[in-house]
Amino acid sequence: MGELLKQIRHDNMQAMKEKDEVRKGVCSLLISAIALAEKESGKVLEKDEELVFVQKELKQTKEELESIPDSRPELKEKAQQKIAIIESYLPKQMSDDEIREALEKIIAEKGLDHTKKSQGPIMKTMMAEYKGKTDGKTVSKILGTLLH
């Protein structure tokens, strides 16, 4: 069992003792996804492989938050709590400025133009180098402001 999975299982037990339903729910989802992936692959996942599932859950929860109507503040608050819990298992997320700097560095290092045709190679490099520290949607949005 991977280190992250051990940590999440420990936190799940703690959440049950403290009757923290939101944390327990998040931990259960993450445990299910990671344990299933380990079972299917027949091996213990590396930390960066485990983080893929945490990142996926973060993305889904952010999308869920965006779809909640403003007339349901209690649901919005619960989704924000879930996001905070999920983010606690990820490496510190990059700020927009850090992402912009990293993108400019990749463009310079690879000698690429600031044009739309460079988007694919830039995204591929960015997501590989900064795996778990940001998400594709945010990177794509910022990259869109840099390319013409």
N, CA, C and O atoms as a GROMACS GRO file, in nm:
protein
  592
    1MET      N    1   0.085  -0.118   0.000
    1MET     CA    2   0.000   0.000   0.000
    1MET      C    3   0.089   0.124   0.000
    1MET      O    4   0.184   0.134   0.077
    2GLY      N    5   0.057   0.219  -0.088
    2GLY     CA    6   0.137   0.340  -0.100
    2GLY      C    7   0.126   0.429   0.023
    2GLY      O    8   0.032   0.418   0.102
    3GLU      N    9   0.224   0.518   0.037
    3GLU     CA   10   0.229   0.609   0.153
    3GLU      C   11   0.106   0.698   0.163
    3GLU      O   12   0.050   0.716   0.271
    4LEU      N   13   0.063   0.752   0.050
    4LEU     CA   14  -0.052   0.842   0.051
    4LEU      C   15  -0.178   0.765   0.092
    4LEU      O   16  -0.258   0.815   0.170
    5LEU      N   17  -0.194   0.645   0.040
    5LEU     CA   18  -0.310   0.563   0.075
    5LEU      C   19  -0.310   0.533   0.224
    5LEU      O   20  -0.416   0.537   0.288
    6LYS      N   21  -0.193   0.504   0.281
    6LYS     CA   22  -0.184   0.480   0.426
    6LYS      C   23  -0.229   0.603   0.503
    6LYS      O   24  -0.306   0.593   0.600
    7GLN      N   25  -0.183   0.720   0.459
    7GLN     CA   26  -0.218   0.846   0.525
    7GLN      C   27  -0.369   0.871   0.518
    7GLN      O   28  -0.431   0.909   0.618
    8ILE      N   29  -0.427   0.849   0.402
    8ILE     CA   30  -0.571   0.872   0.384
    8ILE      C   31  -0.651   0.774   0.470
    8ILE      O   32  -0.751   0.812   0.531
    9ARG      N   33  -0.607   0.648   0.476
    9ARG     CA   34  -0.677   0.549   0.561
    9ARG      C   35  -0.670   0.590   0.708
    9ARG      O   36  -0.768   0.577   0.780
   10HIS      N   37  -0.556   0.638   0.750
   10HIS     CA   38  -0.539   0.686   0.889
   10HIS      C   39  -0.635   0.803   0.914
   10HIS      O   40  -0.704   0.807   1.016
   11ASP      N   41  -0.638   0.898   0.821
   11ASP     CA   42  -0.725   1.015   0.836
   11ASP      C   43  -0.872   0.974   0.835
   11ASP      O   44  -0.954   1.036   0.903
   12ASN      N   45  -0.905   0.870   0.759
   12ASN     CA   46  -1.043   0.820   0.754
   12ASN      C   47  -1.085   0.766   0.891
   12ASN      O   48  -1.195   0.792   0.938
   13MET      N   49  -0.995   0.690   0.953
   13MET     CA   50  -1.024   0.636   1.088
   13MET      C   51  -1.046   0.750   1.186
   13MET      O   52  -1.137   0.747   1.268
   14GLN      N   53  -0.959   0.852   1.176
   14GLN     CA   54  -0.969   0.968   1.264
   14GLN      C   55  -1.103   1.041   1.241
   14GLN      O   56  -1.168   1.082   1.337
   15ALA      N   57  -1.142   1.056   1.116
   15ALA     CA   58  -1.268   1.123   1.082
   15ALA      C   59  -1.387   1.046   1.139
   15ALA      O   60  -1.484   1.106   1.186
   16MET      N   61  -1.379   0.913   1.135
   16MET     CA   62  -1.488   0.832   1.192
   16MET      C   63  -1.498   0.855   1.342
   16MET      O   64  -1.607   0.871   1.396
   17LYS      N   65  -1.383   0.856   1.410
   17LYS     CA   66  -1.381   0.879   1.555
   17LYS      C   67  -1.439   1.016   1.589
   17LYS      O   68  -1.510   1.031   1.688
   18GLU      N   69  -1.407   1.114   1.506
   18GLU     CA   70  -1.451   1.252   1.531
   18GLU      C   71  -1.589   1.282   1.470
   18GLU      O   72  -1.640   1.393   1.481
   19LYS      N   73  -1.647   1.180   1.406
   19LYS     CA   74  -1.777   1.195   1.339
   19LYS      C   75  -1.777   1.313   1.239
   19LYS      O   76  -1.875   1.387   1.228
   20ASP      N   77  -1.665   1.325   1.167
   20ASP     CA   78  -1.650   1.428   1.064
   20ASP      C   79  -1.695   1.366   0.931
   20ASP      O   80  -1.615   1.305   0.860
   21GLU      N   81  -1.823   1.384   0.899
   21GLU     CA   82  -1.882   1.319   0.782
   21GLU      C   83  -1.821   1.365   0.650
   21GLU      O   84  -1.804   1.285   0.558
   22VAL      N   85  -1.789   1.494   0.639
   22VAL     CA   86  -1.734   1.546   0.514
   22VAL      C   87  -1.596   1.484   0.488
   22VAL      O   88  -1.571   1.432   0.379
   23ARG      N   89  -1.507   1.489   0.587
   23ARG     CA   90  -1.373   1.431   0.571
   23ARG      C   91  -1.383   1.281   0.546
   23ARG      O   92  -1.311   1.227   0.462
   24LYS      N   93  -1.471   1.212   0.619
   24LYS     CA   94  -1.488   1.069   0.602
   24LYS      C   95  -1.531   1.037   0.459
   24LYS      O   96  -1.480   0.943   0.398
   25GLY      N   97  -1.624   1.116   0.406
   25GLY     CA   98  -1.670   1.095   0.268
   25GLY      C   99  -1.559   1.112   0.167
   25GLY      O  100  -1.544   1.032   0.075
   26VAL      N  101  -1.479   1.219   0.184
   26VAL     CA  102  -1.368   1.246   0.092
   26VAL      C  103  -1.266   1.133   0.101
   26VAL      O  104  -1.220   1.082  -0.002
   27CYS      N  105  -1.230   1.095   0.222
   27CYS     CA  106  -1.131   0.988   0.240
   27CYS      C  107  -1.180   0.858   0.176
   27CYS      O  108  -1.103   0.788   0.110
   28SER      N  109  -1.307   0.825   0.196
   28SER     CA  110  -1.363   0.702   0.139
   28SER      C  111  -1.353   0.701  -0.013
   28SER      O  112  -1.316   0.600  -0.072
   29LEU      N  113  -1.387   0.814  -0.076
   29LEU     CA  114  -1.377   0.824  -0.222
   29LEU      C  115  -1.234   0.803  -0.269
   29LEU      O  116  -1.209   0.728  -0.364
   30LEU      N  117  -1.140   0.869  -0.203
   30LEU     CA  118  -0.999   0.859  -0.243
   30LEU      C  119  -0.945   0.718  -0.220
   30LEU      O  120  -0.873   0.664  -0.303
   31ILE      N  121  -0.981   0.658  -0.106
   31ILE     CA  122  -0.936   0.521  -0.076
   31ILE      C  123  -0.988   0.426  -0.183
   31ILE      O  124  -0.913   0.342  -0.233
   32SER      N  125  -1.117   0.438  -0.217
   32SER     CA  126  -1.176   0.350  -0.318
   32SER      C  127  -1.102   0.360  -0.451
   32SER      O  128  -1.065   0.259  -0.511
   33ALA      N  129  -1.080   0.482  -0.496
   33ALA     CA  130  -1.016   0.504  -0.627
   33ALA      C  131  -0.873   0.448  -0.629
   33ALA      O  132  -0.834   0.378  -0.722
   34ILE      N  133  -0.795   0.480  -0.526
   34ILE     CA  134  -0.654   0.438  -0.522
   34ILE      C  135  -0.644   0.287  -0.501
   34ILE      O  136  -0.565   0.221  -0.569
   35ALA      N  137  -0.723   0.231  -0.409
   35ALA     CA  138  -0.718   0.086  -0.383
   35ALA      C  139  -0.759   0.007  -0.506
   35ALA      O  140  -0.700  -0.097  -0.536
   36LEU      N  141  -0.861   0.055  -0.578
   36LEU     CA  142  -0.905  -0.012  -0.701
   36LEU      C  143  -0.794  -0.010  -0.806
   36LEU      O  144  -0.769  -0.110  -0.873
   37ALA      N  145  -0.729   0.104  -0.819
   37ALA     CA  146  -0.620   0.115  -0.917
   37ALA      C  147  -0.505   0.021  -0.880
   37ALA      O  148  -0.444  -0.040  -0.969
   38GLU      N  149  -0.475   0.009  -0.751
   38GLU     CA  150  -0.369  -0.083  -0.708
   38GLU      C  151  -0.408  -0.228  -0.740
   38GLU      O  152  -0.327  -0.306  -0.789
   39LYS      N  153  -0.534  -0.260  -0.711
   39LYS     CA  154  -0.581  -0.396  -0.736
   39LYS      C  155  -0.576  -0.429  -0.885
   39LYS      O  156  -0.531  -0.537  -0.925
   40GLU      N  157  -0.621  -0.333  -0.969
   40GLU     CA  158  -0.622  -0.355  -1.114
   40GLU      C  159  -0.482  -0.366  -1.172
   40GLU      O  160  -0.457  -0.446  -1.263
   41SER      N  161  -0.389  -0.287  -1.119
   41SER     CA  162  -0.252  -0.289  -1.172
   41SER      C  163  -0.169  -0.401  -1.109
   41SER      O  164  -0.064  -0.439  -1.162
   42GLY      N  165  -0.216  -0.454  -0.996
   42GLY     CA  166  -0.144  -0.561  -0.928
   42GLY      C  167  -0.015  -0.515  -0.863
   42GLY      O  168   0.072  -0.597  -0.834
   43LYS      N  169  -0.003  -0.384  -0.838
   43LYS     CA  170   0.118  -0.333  -0.772
   43LYS      C  171   0.081  -0.214  -0.684
   43LYS      O  172  -0.025  -0.153  -0.697
   44VAL      N  173   0.173  -0.184  -0.594
   44VAL     CA  174   0.158  -0.066  -0.510
   44VAL      C  175   0.188   0.057  -0.596
   44VAL      O  176   0.290   0.061  -0.665
   45LEU      N  177   0.100   0.156  -0.592
   45LEU     CA  178   0.120   0.275  -0.674
   45LEU      C  179   0.227   0.366  -0.614
   45LEU      O  180   0.240   0.376  -0.492
   46GLU      N  181   0.302   0.431  -0.702
   46GLU     CA  182   0.397   0.533  -0.659
   46GLU      C  183   0.318   0.656  -0.618
   46GLU      O  184   0.201   0.671  -0.655
   47LYS      N  185   0.381   0.745  -0.541
   47LYS     CA  186   0.310   0.864  -0.493
   47LYS      C  187   0.251   0.947  -0.608
   47LYS      O  188   0.138   0.993  -0.598
   48ASP      N  189   0.327   0.966  -0.716
   48ASP     CA  190   0.274   1.048  -0.826
   48ASP      C  191   0.156   0.979  -0.895
   48ASP      O  192   0.069   1.046  -0.951
   49GLU      N  193   0.154   0.845  -0.892
   49GLU     CA  194   0.040   0.772  -0.948
   49GLU      C  195  -0.083   0.788  -0.857
   49GLU      O  196  -0.195   0.801  -0.906
   50GLU      N  197  -0.062   0.787  -0.726
   50GLU     CA  198  -0.172   0.808  -0.631
   50GLU      C  199  -0.229   0.949  -0.647
   50GLU      O  200  -0.350   0.969  -0.640
   51LEU      N  201  -0.140   1.046  -0.668
   51LEU     CA  202  -0.182   1.185  -0.679
   51LEU      C  203  -0.275   1.209  -0.798
   51LEU      O  204  -0.356   1.301  -0.796
   52VAL      N  205  -0.262   1.127  -0.903
   52VAL     CA  206  -0.350   1.140  -1.019
   52VAL      C  207  -0.496   1.127  -0.975
   52VAL      O  208  -0.582   1.201  -1.023
   53PHE      N  209  -0.524   1.035  -0.884
   53PHE     CA  210  -0.661   1.012  -0.839
   53PHE      C  211  -0.709   1.125  -0.748
   53PHE      O  212  -0.827   1.161  -0.749
   54VAL      N  213  -0.618   1.179  -0.669
   54VAL     CA  214  -0.653   1.293  -0.584
   54VAL      C  215  -0.684   1.414  -0.673
   54VAL      O  216  -0.781   1.485  -0.650
   55GLN      N  217  -0.600   1.435  -0.774
   55GLN     CA  218  -0.620   1.546  -0.868
   55GLN      C  219  -0.754   1.532  -0.941
   55GLN      O  220  -0.826   1.630  -0.959
   56LYS      N  221  -0.787   1.410  -0.981
   56LYS     CA  222  -0.913   1.385  -1.052
   56LYS      C  223  -1.032   1.418  -0.961
   56LYS      O  224  -1.130   1.479  -1.006
   57GLU      N  225  -1.023   1.379  -0.835
   57GLU     CA  226  -1.132   1.408  -0.740
   57GLU      C  227  -1.144   1.558  -0.717
   57GLU      O  228  -1.255   1.610  -0.705
   58LEU      N  229  -1.030   1.627  -0.712
   58LEU     CA  230  -1.031   1.773  -0.696
   58LEU      C  231  -1.102   1.838  -0.815
   58LEU      O  232  -1.186   1.926  -0.798
   59LYS      N  233  -1.068   1.793  -0.934
   59LYS     CA  234  -1.129   1.849  -1.056
   59LYS      C  235  -1.281   1.829  -1.054
   59LYS      O  236  -1.356   1.921  -1.082
   60GLN      N  237  -1.324   1.707  -1.021
   60GLN     CA  238  -1.468   1.677  -1.018
   60GLN      C  239  -1.540   1.762  -0.913
   60GLN      O  240  -1.651   1.809  -0.936
   61THR      N  241  -1.477   1.780  -0.798
   61THR     CA  242  -1.541   1.856  -0.691
   61THR      C  243  -1.548   2.004  -0.728
   61THR      O  244  -1.647   2.071  -0.695
   62LYS      N  245  -1.446   2.056  -0.795
   62LYS     CA  246  -1.450   2.196  -0.841
   62LYS      C  247  -1.560   2.215  -0.944
   62LYS      O  248  -1.630   2.316  -0.944
   63GLU      N  249  -1.576   2.117  -1.033
   63GLU     CA  250  -1.683   2.124  -1.133
   63GLU      C  251  -1.820   2.119  -1.065
   63GLU      O  252  -1.913   2.189  -1.104
   64GLU      N  253  -1.829   2.034  -0.964
   64GLU     CA  254  -1.953   2.022  -0.886
   64GLU      C  255  -1.986   2.157  -0.820
   64GLU      O  256  -2.101   2.201  -0.822
   65LEU      N  257  -1.884   2.221  -0.763
   65LEU     CA  258  -1.903   2.351  -0.698
   65LEU      C  259  -1.957   2.454  -0.796
   65LEU      O  260  -2.048   2.531  -0.764
   66GLU      N  261  -1.901   2.455  -0.918
   66GLU     CA  262  -1.944   2.551  -1.020
   66GLU      C  263  -2.090   2.530  -1.062
   66GLU      O  264  -2.157   2.624  -1.104
   67SER      N  265  -2.138   2.407  -1.050
   67SER     CA  266  -2.274   2.376  -1.095
   67SER      C  267  -2.380   2.399  -0.986
   67SER      O  268  -2.500   2.392  -1.013
   68ILE      N  269  -2.335   2.427  -0.863
   68ILE     CA  270  -2.431   2.448  -0.753
   68ILE      C  271  -2.488   2.590  -0.764
   68ILE      O  272  -2.412   2.687  -0.773
   69PRO      N  273  -2.620   2.602  -0.764
   69PRO     CA  274  -2.679   2.736  -0.774
   69PRO      C  275  -2.651   2.821  -0.650
   69PRO      O  276  -2.636   2.769  -0.539
   70ASP      N  277  -2.643   2.952  -0.669
   70ASP     CA  278  -2.617   3.044  -0.558
   70ASP      C  279  -2.724   3.034  -0.450
   70ASP      O  280  -2.700   3.073  -0.335
   71SER      N  281  -2.840   2.984  -0.485
   71SER     CA  282  -2.949   2.972  -0.388
   71SER      C  283  -2.927   2.858  -0.289
   71SER      O  284  -3.008   2.837  -0.198
   72ARG      N  285  -2.817   2.784  -0.306
   72ARG     CA  286  -2.786   2.671  -0.216
   72ARG      C  287  -2.650   2.691  -0.149
   72ARG      O  288  -2.556   2.615  -0.173
   73PRO      N  289  -2.638   2.795  -0.063
   73PRO     CA  290  -2.508   2.823   0.000
   73PRO      C  291  -2.455   2.708   0.086
   73PRO      O  292  -2.334   2.693   0.099
   74GLU      N  293  -2.545   2.628   0.145
   74GLU     CA  294  -2.499   2.517   0.230
   74GLU      C  295  -2.429   2.411   0.146
   74GLU      O  296  -2.332   2.350   0.192
   75LEU      N  297  -2.476   2.389   0.022
   75LEU     CA  298  -2.410   2.293  -0.067
   75LEU      C  299  -2.276   2.347  -0.116
   75LEU      O  300  -2.178   2.274  -0.128
   76LYS      N  301  -2.274   2.478  -0.145
   76LYS     CA  302  -2.148   2.542  -0.188
   76LYS      C  303  -2.043   2.530  -0.078
   76LYS      O  304  -1.927   2.500  -0.104
   77GLU      N  305  -2.086   2.554   0.047
   77GLU     CA  306  -1.992   2.548   0.159
   77GLU      C  307  -1.938   2.406   0.177
   77GLU      O  308  -1.818   2.388   0.201
   78LYS      N  309  -2.024   2.306   0.165
   78LYS     CA  310  -1.981   2.167   0.178
   78LYS      C  311  -1.880   2.132   0.068
   78LYS      O  312  -1.779   2.066   0.094
   79ALA      N  313  -1.906   2.176  -0.055
   79ALA     CA  314  -1.814   2.150  -0.167
   79ALA      C  315  -1.680   2.218  -0.141
   79ALA      O  316  -1.575   2.160  -0.171
   80GLN      N  317  -1.683   2.340  -0.087
   80GLN     CA  318  -1.557   2.410  -0.056
   80GLN      C  319  -1.479   2.338   0.053
   80GLN      O  320  -1.356   2.333   0.050
   81GLN      N  321  -1.550   2.282   0.151
   81GLN     CA  322  -1.483   2.203   0.256
   81GLN      C  323  -1.416   2.080   0.193
   81GLN      O  324  -1.303   2.046   0.227
   82LYS      N  325  -1.488   2.014   0.102
   82LYS     CA  326  -1.432   1.896   0.036
   82LYS      C  327  -1.307   1.934  -0.043
   82LYS      O  328  -1.208   1.860  -0.041
   83ILE      N  329  -1.312   2.048  -0.113
   83ILE     CA  330  -1.197   2.093  -0.192
   83ILE      C  331  -1.076   2.115  -0.101
   83ILE      O  332  -0.965   2.074  -0.134
   84ALA      N  333  -1.097   2.179   0.014
   84ALA     CA  334  -0.987   2.205   0.109
   84ALA      C  335  -0.926   2.073   0.158
   84ALA      O  336  -0.804   2.061   0.170
   85ILE      N  337  -1.011   1.975   0.186
   85ILE     CA  338  -0.962   1.845   0.233
   85ILE      C  339  -0.881   1.776   0.123
   85ILE      O  340  -0.772   1.725   0.148
   86ILE      N  341  -0.935   1.774   0.002
   86ILE     CA  342  -0.866   1.709  -0.110
   86ILE      C  343  -0.732   1.777  -0.136
   86ILE      O  344  -0.631   1.709  -0.156
   87GLU      N  345  -0.730   1.910  -0.135
   87GLU     CA  346  -0.605   1.984  -0.159
   87GLU      C  347  -0.500   1.955  -0.053
   87GLU      O  348  -0.381   1.965  -0.081
   88SER      N  349  -0.543   1.919   0.068
   88SER     CA  350  -0.446   1.890   0.175
   88SER      C  351  -0.363   1.766   0.142
   88SER      O  352  -0.256   1.747   0.201
   89TYR      N  353  -0.408   1.682   0.050
   89TYR     CA  354  -0.332   1.562   0.010
   89TYR      C  355  -0.243   1.587  -0.111
   89TYR      O  356  -0.162   1.502  -0.148
   90LEU      N  357  -0.257   1.702  -0.172
   90LEU     CA  358  -0.177   1.736  -0.290
   90LEU      C  359  -0.058   1.822  -0.250
   90LEU      O  360  -0.060   1.886  -0.145
   91PRO      N  361   0.046   1.823  -0.334
   91PRO     CA  362   0.154   1.919  -0.309
   91PRO      C  363   0.095   2.059  -0.316
   91PRO      O  364  -0.012   2.078  -0.374
   92LYS      N  365   0.164   2.157  -0.258
   92LYS     CA  366   0.115   2.295  -0.263
   92LYS      C  367   0.085   2.330  -0.409
   92LYS      O  368   0.169   2.311  -0.497
   93GLN      N  369  -0.036   2.382  -0.432
   93GLN     CA  370  -0.076   2.417  -0.568
   93GLN      C  371  -0.008   2.546  -0.612
   93GLN      O  372   0.011   2.638  -0.533
   94MET      N  373   0.027   2.552  -0.738
   94MET     CA  374   0.096   2.669  -0.792
   94MET      C  375  -0.002   2.785  -0.807
   94MET      O  376  -0.119   2.766  -0.839
   95SER      N  377   0.048   2.905  -0.783
   95SER     CA  378  -0.033   3.024  -0.805
   95SER      C  379  -0.036   3.054  -0.955
   95SER      O  380   0.044   2.999  -1.031
   96ASP      N  381  -0.127   3.142  -0.997
   96ASP     CA  382  -0.134   3.180  -1.138
   96ASP      C  383  -0.001   3.239  -1.185
   96ASP      O  384   0.044   3.211  -1.296
   97ASP      N  385   0.062   3.321  -1.099
   97ASP     CA  386   0.190   3.382  -1.136
   97ASP      C  387   0.299   3.276  -1.153
   97ASP      O  388   0.380   3.284  -1.246
   98GLU      N  389   0.301   3.177  -1.063
   98GLU     CA  390   0.400   3.069  -1.074
   98GLU      C  391   0.378   2.988  -1.202
   98GLU      O  392   0.474   2.947  -1.268
   99ILE      N  393   0.252   2.966  -1.236
   99ILE     CA  394   0.220   2.892  -1.359
   99ILE      C  395   0.267   2.972  -1.480
   99ILE      O  396   0.328   2.918  -1.572
  100ARG      N  397   0.238   3.102  -1.480
  100ARG     CA  398   0.278   3.190  -1.591
  100ARG      C  399   0.430   3.187  -1.608
  100ARG      O  400   0.480   3.176  -1.720
  101GLU      N  401   0.504   3.196  -1.497
  101GLU     CA  402   0.652   3.192  -1.502
  101GLU      C  403   0.700   3.059  -1.558
  101GLU      O  404   0.791   3.055  -1.642
  102ALA      N  405   0.640   2.949  -1.512
  102ALA     CA  406   0.680   2.816  -1.559
  102ALA      C  407   0.653   2.802  -1.708
  102ALA      O  408   0.735   2.745  -1.781
  103LEU      N  409   0.539   2.852  -1.754
  103LEU     CA  410   0.507   2.845  -1.897
  103LEU      C  411   0.605   2.925  -1.980
  103LEU      O  412   0.651   2.879  -2.085
  104GLU      N  413   0.639   3.045  -1.934
  104GLU     CA  414   0.736   3.129  -2.007
  104GLU      C  415   0.872   3.059  -2.013
  104GLU      O  416   0.941   3.065  -2.114
  105LYS      N  417   0.909   2.994  -1.903
  105LYS     CA  418   1.037   2.922  -1.897
  105LYS      C  419   1.037   2.807  -1.998
  105LYS      O  420   1.136   2.788  -2.069
  106ILE      N  421   0.928   2.732  -2.005
  106ILE     CA  422   0.917   2.620  -2.100
  106ILE      C  423   0.925   2.672  -2.244
  106ILE      O  424   0.994   2.614  -2.328
  107ILE      N  425   0.854   2.782  -2.272
  107ILE     CA  426   0.856   2.840  -2.407
  107ILE      C  427   0.998   2.880  -2.445
  107ILE      O  428   1.044   2.854  -2.557
  108ALA      N  429   1.070   2.944  -2.350
  108ALA     CA  430   1.207   2.989  -2.377
  108ALA      C  431   1.302   2.869  -2.394
  108ALA      O  432   1.380   2.864  -2.489
  109GLU      N  433   1.294   2.773  -2.302
  109GLU     CA  434   1.383   2.656  -2.307
  109GLU      C  435   1.366   2.575  -2.435
  109GLU      O  436   1.464   2.525  -2.491
  110LYS      N  437   1.244   2.562  -2.481
  110LYS     CA  438   1.217   2.482  -2.600
  110LYS      C  439   1.224   2.565  -2.728
  110LYS      O  440   1.210   2.512  -2.838
  111GLY      N  441   1.247   2.695  -2.714
  111GLY     CA  442   1.258   2.782  -2.831
  111GLY      C  443   1.128   2.790  -2.911
  111GLY      O  444   1.130   2.798  -3.034
  112LEU      N  445   1.016   2.786  -2.841
  112LEU     CA  446   0.886   2.788  -2.907
  112LEU      C  447   0.836   2.931  -2.928
  112LEU      O  448   0.881   3.024  -2.860
  113ASP      N  449   0.745   2.947  -3.021
  113ASP     CA  450   0.682   3.077  -3.047
  113ASP      C  451   0.562   3.093  -2.956
  113ASP      O  452   0.507   2.994  -2.907
  114HIS      N  453   0.522   3.217  -2.933
  114HIS     CA  454   0.402   3.246  -2.855
  114HIS      C  455   0.279   3.238  -2.945
  114HIS      O  456   0.200   3.332  -2.952
  115THR      N  457   0.264   3.124  -3.014
  115THR     CA  458   0.150   3.106  -3.104
  115THR      C  459   0.071   2.982  -3.062
  115THR      O  460   0.121   2.896  -2.989
  116LYS      N  461  -0.052   2.976  -3.109
  116LYS     CA  462  -0.142   2.865  -3.073
  116LYS      C  463  -0.084   2.729  -3.112
  116LYS      O  464  -0.113   2.629  -3.045
  117LYS      N  465  -0.003   2.724  -3.218
  117LYS     CA  466   0.050   2.593  -3.261
  117LYS      C  467   0.150   2.536  -3.159
  117LYS      O  468   0.179   2.416  -3.163
  118SER      N  469   0.201   2.619  -3.070
  118SER     CA  470   0.293   2.571  -2.966
  118SER      C  471   0.219   2.516  -2.844
  118SER      O  472   0.282   2.460  -2.754
  119GLN      N  473   0.087   2.532  -2.840
  119GLN     CA  474   0.010   2.496  -2.721
  119GLN      C  475   0.028   2.350  -2.678
  119GLN      O  476   0.049   2.323  -2.560
  120GLY      N  477   0.020   2.257  -2.773
  120GLY     CA  478   0.032   2.114  -2.740
  120GLY      C  479   0.161   2.079  -2.669
  120GLY      O  480   0.158   2.023  -2.559
  121PRO      N  481   0.277   2.111  -2.730
  121PRO     CA  482   0.405   2.077  -2.665
  121PRO      C  483   0.422   2.148  -2.530
  121PRO      O  484   0.480   2.091  -2.437
  122ILE      N  485   0.374   2.271  -2.520
  122ILE     CA  486   0.387   2.345  -2.394
  122ILE      C  487   0.304   2.277  -2.285
  122ILE      O  488   0.353   2.255  -2.174
  123MET      N  489   0.179   2.244  -2.317
  123MET     CA  490   0.090   2.179  -2.219
  123MET      C  491   0.148   2.045  -2.175
  123MET      O  492   0.149   2.013  -2.056
  124LYS      N  493   0.196   1.968  -2.271
  124LYS     CA  494   0.250   1.835  -2.241
  124LYS      C  495   0.368   1.846  -2.144
  124LYS      O  496   0.375   1.772  -2.046
  125THR      N  497   0.459   1.937  -2.171
  125THR     CA  498   0.575   1.957  -2.085
  125THR      C  499   0.534   2.007  -1.948
  125THR      O  500   0.581   1.958  -1.846
  126MET      N  501   0.446   2.105  -1.945
  126MET     CA  502   0.400   2.165  -1.819
  126MET      C  503   0.335   2.060  -1.730
  126MET      O  504   0.366   2.052  -1.611
  127MET      N  505   0.245   1.982  -1.785
  127MET     CA  506   0.172   1.884  -1.704
  127MET      C  507   0.263   1.770  -1.657
  127MET      O  508   0.238   1.711  -1.552
  128ALA      N  509   0.367   1.740  -1.734
  128ALA     CA  510   0.462   1.636  -1.691
  128ALA      C  511   0.554   1.688  -1.581
  128ALA      O  512   0.579   1.619  -1.482
  129GLU      N  513   0.604   1.811  -1.597
  129GLU     CA  514   0.699   1.866  -1.500
  129GLU      C  515   0.634   1.908  -1.370
  129GLU      O  516   0.698   1.902  -1.264
  130TYR      N  517   0.509   1.949  -1.375
  130TYR     CA  518   0.443   2.002  -1.254
  130TYR      C  519   0.322   1.918  -1.216
  130TYR      O  520   0.221   1.970  -1.169
  131LYS      N  521   0.333   1.788  -1.236
  131LYS     CA  522   0.226   1.694  -1.206
  131LYS      C  523   0.183   1.706  -1.059
  131LYS      O  524   0.265   1.703  -0.968
  132GLY      N  525   0.053   1.719  -1.039
  132GLY     CA  526   0.000   1.726  -0.903
  132GLY      C  527   0.002   1.865  -0.842
  132GLY      O  528  -0.060   1.890  -0.739
  133LYS      N  529   0.075   1.958  -0.908
  133LYS     CA  530   0.088   2.092  -0.851
  133LYS      C  531  -0.008   2.192  -0.916
  133LYS      O  532  -0.021   2.305  -0.869
  134THR      N  533  -0.073   2.149  -1.022
  134THR     CA  534  -0.171   2.234  -1.091
  134THR      C  535  -0.259   2.144  -1.175
  134THR      O  536  -0.237   2.023  -1.183
  135ASP      N  537  -0.360   2.203  -1.239
  135ASP     CA  538  -0.447   2.122  -1.323
  135ASP      C  539  -0.449   2.179  -1.465
  135ASP      O  540  -0.418   2.296  -1.487
  136GLY      N  541  -0.485   2.095  -1.559
  136GLY     CA  542  -0.483   2.131  -1.700
  136GLY      C  543  -0.571   2.249  -1.735
  136GLY      O  544  -0.536   2.331  -1.820
  137LYS      N  545  -0.686   2.258  -1.670
  137LYS     CA  546  -0.781   2.366  -1.700
  137LYS      C  547  -0.719   2.502  -1.668
  137LYS      O  548  -0.728   2.596  -1.747
  138THR      N  549  -0.657   2.512  -1.551
  138THR     CA  550  -0.594   2.638  -1.509
  138THR      C  551  -0.477   2.672  -1.600
  138THR      O  552  -0.463   2.786  -1.644
  139VAL      N  553  -0.392   2.572  -1.628
  139VAL     CA  554  -0.276   2.594  -1.714
  139VAL      C  555  -0.322   2.640  -1.853
  139VAL      O  556  -0.266   2.734  -1.909
  140SER      N  557  -0.422   2.574  -1.906
  140SER     CA  558  -0.472   2.608  -2.040
  140SER      C  559  -0.525   2.752  -2.044
  140SER      O  560  -0.501   2.825  -2.140
  141LYS      N  561  -0.596   2.791  -1.939
  141LYS     CA  562  -0.652   2.926  -1.933
  141LYS      C  563  -0.539   3.031  -1.932
  141LYS      O  564  -0.545   3.130  -2.004
  142ILE      N  565  -0.437   3.008  -1.850
  142ILE     CA  566  -0.325   3.102  -1.841
  142ILE      C  567  -0.244   3.102  -1.970
  142ILE      O  568  -0.202   3.207  -2.018
  143LEU      N  569  -0.221   2.983  -2.025
  143LEU     CA  570  -0.147   2.972  -2.150
  143LEU      C  571  -0.217   3.049  -2.262
  143LEU      O  572  -0.153   3.111  -2.346
  144GLY      N  573  -0.350   3.044  -2.262
  144GLY     CA  574  -0.429   3.118  -2.361
  144GLY      C  575  -0.401   3.268  -2.360
  144GLY      O  576  -0.410   3.333  -2.464
  145THR      N  577  -0.365   3.322  -2.243
  145THR     CA  578  -0.335   3.465  -2.234
  145THR      C  579  -0.194   3.496  -2.286
  145THR      O  580  -0.162   3.611  -2.317
  146LEU      N  581  -0.109   3.392  -2.294
  146LEU     CA  582   0.030   3.414  -2.338
  146LEU      C  583   0.048   3.394  -2.488
  146LEU      O  584   0.140   3.448  -2.549
  147LEU      N  585  -0.044   3.315  -2.546
  147LEU     CA  586  -0.030   3.284  -2.689
  147LEU      C  587  -0.120   3.373  -2.774
  147LEU      O  588  -0.223   3.422  -2.727
  148HIS      N  589  -0.080   3.393  -2.899
  148HIS     CA  590  -0.162   3.473  -2.991
  148HIS      C  591  -0.176   3.405  -3.124
  148HIS      O  592  -0.242   3.457  -3.214
   0.00000   0.00000   0.00000
